Amino acid sequence: MTISRRAALGLGALGASAAVTAGAVLFRRSPAMRGVLGDVTALKGYAGGEKMAFIENPKTVKALKHFGLALTADRAGSVDQVRDPQLLGTGPQFLWPSSSSLVELARRHVKVLRDQVIFNSPIVIYSWTPFAEGLVRAGMAKKENAHYFIDAKQIIDAVIAHRPWKDLGQPDLYGTVRLIATDPNKSNSGFMFAGLVANLLSGDVATMANLETILPQLVELFRGMGYKPDSSGKVFDDYIAGGPGADPLVVGYENQLVEWILQDPDRWARVEAAGGPAKPVALYPRPTVYSAHPFLSLVPDALRLSDALMSAELQTIGWRDHGFRGPLGSIGADTSDLVKGRMPAQIASVAPMPDIEVMLKILDALA
C-alpha cells in the first residue's frame, strides 16, 4: 500500500509541529534561557552576613537571572538559622550558613535535600600593622608578603593569662591583651573560633573525653571579651570604624578585608598613600579552621540555585569581587592587583572542627 502525496505532506507537517513543540519545551526548560524569556523563579531564605554583599551584588543578580533565578536572603547568624524555631518557622527555601559542621545540626530540624559547599574562607585574626609588627618582635608572628602568620596557641595563652600589651610590643595600649569574636551561639565565626580554641587547649581535636578539662579556660576566654556581636559583618565594621585602639585583635573571615579593599579602590589607595601608622592586616592563625559555606537546599527549586552558584561565572564573582575562595580552598586565577600577595595561595595548617556534640556542649557552656 502506498501513502498518497497529500497524506505524506500531512504526516510531515505533523512531525515538524511535534519537533517544534518539543524543541520549544526543551528551550524553555534550559536554565540558561529562562531568564531570557522572563521566566524567573524567586527563592527566599537565610544567609550569613558575610555573604550579603555577594548576594546583593548587581553582577550576582544579573548572572542568576541568566539561570532564571532570583535570590533574596535575610541576614541571620549561621547557628541561629539552622536551629532557631522562629526562623525555621518562616518556611525558608534555603539556608546558607558558614560552616559544614552546622549541616548536621540543620538536618535535625529541617529536611535538607542537598548540601553543597559554594565558598571557603579561613578564619583569621584582624589587627593593625603596629600590632602585627609587635607580635613579630615578640616571636608570636611571622610576616610573608602583605600578610602575617601567627602562632594561635601563643596568642590564646596570652589572652587567658591576661598578659599586658607591653609584653607583645605595645606599651601604649591600655590593659591586658584582648581579643574579640562574635557570639558563638549565634554567629559562625565565633562558633568556629570556639572550636579552634578548644582544640588548642586540649592539644588535639577536642572530644567529650577531654572537654571538661579545658572548658573552664574556654569559658573564661569568651567571657573576657565582654559584649560579643551576633554578626561577623558587624564585628568587622566595628573593627574598621573603631581603629587600632578600640579593636586591636578581631576574629573574622579572610574574605572580609579583601572585599573591603575591592569595594572601594579609591578608599584603599588613600589608606596606602597616607602612610599612617596603622593599616588593617590579616593574621593567619597556625593552625586555623576553614569556614566552608554550604548551601542547603530545602525545596526542589533551590537545587537549581545551588547548581547556578557553582557555575564559573558566579564563582568568579565570588572571588573577584568578594574574596571568597572556591570549594577546593584555592584563590582564584584572576586576582586584582589591589589584593595580590595579601593571602596565601593555599592554607596548609588547618585543624578539623570538633564533632557537633562537643560543639553543642561548648555552646551550652558559653550561652
N, C-alpha and C positions, 0 to 999 in steps of 0.2 A: 504494500500500500504506500502511495506517495502522498506527501503533505502538500497541499495547494500553496501557491506563492503567497496568497493573502494570509493563510494560517501561519506560514513561516514568518512573515513580517510581524504578525501579531505576537507570536511567541518571542521573537527577537525584541520587540518593544517592551514586553512584559519583563524579560530578563534584564534589559537595560534599566528599567524602572526599579527593579529589585536591587540591582547593583548600586544604583544611585542612592536609594534609600539606605542600604546597608553602609555605604560609604559615608553618608551624612551622619548616621548614628555613631559610627566609629570616630568621625571627625569631631563631633560634639563631645564624645567621651574622652578624647585626648586631653590630658591635663594642660598641655601647652596651649590648647586652643580655647579652653573655657573662658579665660579672661578676655580673649579677643572677641568672643561672641557675647560678652557681658554676663556670662553665667558664672557668678561668683558666690561661693559658699562662705558664709561668715561663721567663724568659730570663736568662742569666748572661754577664757579660763584664767588661771593664775600663774604668775611668773615671779621669780626673784628680782629684786630691784636692780641688780647689776646688769640685767638684760633688757631693761626698759628702753634704753637709748637705742639698742639694736632693733627692738620691736617697732619703735616709733620712727625709725629712720625712713625717710621717703624712698630711699633706694630699696629697702626691705619691702615696703608696702607695694612698690611697683613690681618688684620681682615676684612676690607672692600672687599678685593679680594675674601674671602670666600663667600661673598654675590654676587660676580660677578660685583663688582663696583670699580671704581677708582675715587677719588675726587681730583680735582685741584681747588684751590681758590686763588684769588688775594686779597691782603690786601686792605681793604677800610674802612674808618670810618663809623660807623653804620648809622649816619644821612645822610652822602653822598650817601651810597649805596642804600638807599630806596627812594631818591628823585632827585639825580643828573642826568639830562637828558643824559649827556655824558656817564656815567657809565651804565645806564639802556639801552642806545642805542647800547651797545655791545652785547645785547641778552643773558644775564646770564640765566642759567638754575635753579639757586637757589640763594637765598640771606640768609646770616646768621648774622644778626645784634645782638646787645646785650641788647635789651630792647623790652618788649612786647608792650610798648607804640608806638613803631615805626611800628608795624604791620599795624595799621590803616592808617598811613601815606603812607606806601608802597602800600596799596590797592588803593590809589588814583592815582597811577602812573603805576602799572602793575597788571596783573591778577594773583592772588595768589590762587593756587589750594588747598593748606593746609598750616597752620602754626602749628608747633609743638615745644614746649619748650623742648630742649635737656638737657641743663645745667642751673644751677643757681649759682650766685656768688654775695654776698652782696658788696655794696660799702664800702670801708674802707679808713682810712687816714693813710698813711705810715709815720713813723717817726723813731726815733733812741732812744735807751734806756735812755740816759741822759734827752732828752726832754720829753719822756713819764713819767719818774720819777718826773720831774719838774712839769708836769701837774697834777700828783697825789698830790704833795705837795701843789699845788695851788688850790686843790679841784675841778679840772675840769675832772679828770680821776680816774679810779679805776682799779687796777690790779687783774686779775684772771688767775692763771696758767701762761702760757707764753704769754698771750695776754692782751690787755687793752680795757676797755670801756671808751668812752669819751662823755661828755655832748655836743652834737652837737650845741645846741643853744649858749652855753657859748663860744665855740671856734669861732663860726661865729661872735658873738658880739665883741669878742676881735680883730678879723681881721678888721672888719668895723670901730671900734673905734680907730684903729691904736695904740693899746696898746704896750708899749715897751716889748721886750722879757724878761726883768728882772722881770716883773710882773708875768711871767709864770715860774719863777725859772731859767732863762737862762741869767745871766748878761753879759756873754761873747759874745753873738750873737749880730750882728750889726742890728741897726734899730728897726723897729716895727714887730709885728707878721705877718708873711706872709704865704700864703698857695697857692699851685699850682695845677691846674686841666687842663684837655685838653680843646680844643676849643669846646664849646657846639654845635656849628653849624656844626661840622664835626665828633666828636667822642662821643661815648655813655657815657663814664664815666663822662665827663664834662656835658653832657646833663642831666644825672641822678642827678648829684650833683646840677645843677641849679634848678631842680625840688624840691630837698630836701631843699635847701636854701629858695626857695620861700615859701614852707610850713612852715618852721621855722619862717620866718619873718612875715608871716600872722597869725601865731598862730593856724593854722589848714590847711587843704588841700587848696592850693591856687586856687582861682576862678577868673573869669573875674570881679567879684564884688569888690574883694579886691586887685587885681593885681596892679592897678595904684598907690595904696598907697605904696606898698613895692618895686616896680620896680626900683626906683632911687637907693636904697640901694643895690639891687641885681646887678645892672649895675656897681656901684662903686666897689663892691667886686671883680667882674671879671676883670674890667679894672685895678685894683690894682695889679693883678697877673703879668702884663706885657705880654711877649710872651707866648702863650699857644700852645703847640704842637697839632697836629691833630691825634695823636695816643696814646692810653693808654700804649701800649708797649714801645713807645719812652719815655713817662714820667717816667715809671718805670726804664728803662735802665739808664736814666739820674740821677734818684734818687740814684740808686746803685753806679753809676760811680762817681757822684759828692760828695757823702758823706754828713755828718751831716751839715757842714757849708753851702753847696750850696743849699740843698733841705731839710729843717727841717720838713716840712709837705706837703705831696703829696697825692692827691686823686687817688685811683686806685681800682682794684678788689681784693678781698680776695685771689683768687687763684694764683695771680702773685708771691707773696713771697713763697707760698707753692711750686709752680712749680720751682722757682729759687733754692730752697733748694734741691728738689728732683733731679734736673737736674745734679747736681754735688755734691754728698755726701761728697767727699774728701774736696772740697772747703768749704762746710759748717762746716766740722769738724775743719778745720784750723781757721775759724772765731770763733767757740766756744772755741777752745783751746787757742787762742791768748789772751783771757781775756782783750781785748782792751776796751776803754771807751765807744765805741758806737757800737751797733749792730742793724740791721734793725728789726723793730717790727710793728705789725699791731694794729691800734687803731680802735675799732668798735664804730662808732657814735651811740648814742642813742637819737632819733631814726635814723635808716638808711633807705635806699631803696634797694630793691632787683633788681639786674640786671639779668633778665631772658635772655636766649639765644635761641630765637625762630628760627627754621629752616623753611624758606619759600620756598616751592616747587612751581616752576613756570612752570615745564613741567612734564608729567606723570612719566618719569623715576626717577625724583627727589623724588617722593613719596616712591620709594624703598629705596633710600638713607636715607630718614627721618626715615623709619622703622628700617634700619640697625643701625643707630646711637642710637636708643633706646634699642638695644639689650644689654643683660647683659655684654657681652664681651666688647663692646665699652664704655658702662657706667663705667665699672671698670677701663679701661684705662684712661678715663677722670678724674676720682677721684684719682686713684693710682699714676699716673704719672704727673698730671697737677693740681690737687686740685680743680676740678670743682665738686660742689655738684650736685646731681641728680635733676630731676624735682620737687620733693617734698621738696627740700631745706635742706635735712639732709646730714650729712657727710657719707662717705662710711664705711662699716664694716671693710674692710681690709685697715688699716692705717699704714703707715710707722712709725717706732719709731722716725724718724727724725722730724716728724711734729706733733706727738701726743701732745695734750694739747695746740696747737698753734691756735686753732679755737674752738669756742663754738659749741656744737653738734647741737644746733638749735639757730636761730636768733629770739628772741621774740619781740623786739621792731622794727617793720617795718612800715614805713609810705607809704601810697599809693601815686603814682605819680599824679600830676595834669593832667587833660584831655588834649588831644592833641591840642586843640585850644588855651588853656592857654600856653602850651609849645611853640607853634609856635609864639605866641606874644612875649614870653620871648626871643626866638631865634632871632626874628627881632630886639629886643632892644639891644641884645648882638652882633649883626653882625658887 
